[in-house]
Amino acid sequence: MKRWEVQTLCGNSWENCWAEDDRPMTFASEEEARDALAEHLFDVEQAVRDGHMREGFDPAEFRVVPCEQEVGG
């Protein structure tokens, strides 16, 4: 079964953004991953507006891609 992940640009390479229980977080569908990223970026922008952060993130530094290894199922 194909899984999806949200990656961020770290230097010159792309890395999974999030972990859950010390394991890279993946999503069951591309749509689910895109929704999670959109929610994250919205929350960051809200934190900037509320004065909890100085600046937000550049959405161009994120991408949603299929995981390299598929999960059995």
C-alpha positions, 0 to 999 in steps of 0.5 A: 500500500502506498503511503505519503509523507510531507517533506521539508527542504533541509539545506540541499536535501529533502527530509520528512517533516514530522515524527510520531513515536520516533518514527517518520509520520506518513499518511494513507493518501496524498490528500491527507498529507496535503491537508495536514501540511495546509493545516500546519502552515495555517497554524504557523501563520496564525502564530505569527499573527498572534505574535508567538512567532516572528515569521512563518515558513515558506510553503515552497520549502515543503512538498508531499511525496510518496514514501520510498518504501511501500507498506504491506497490507 
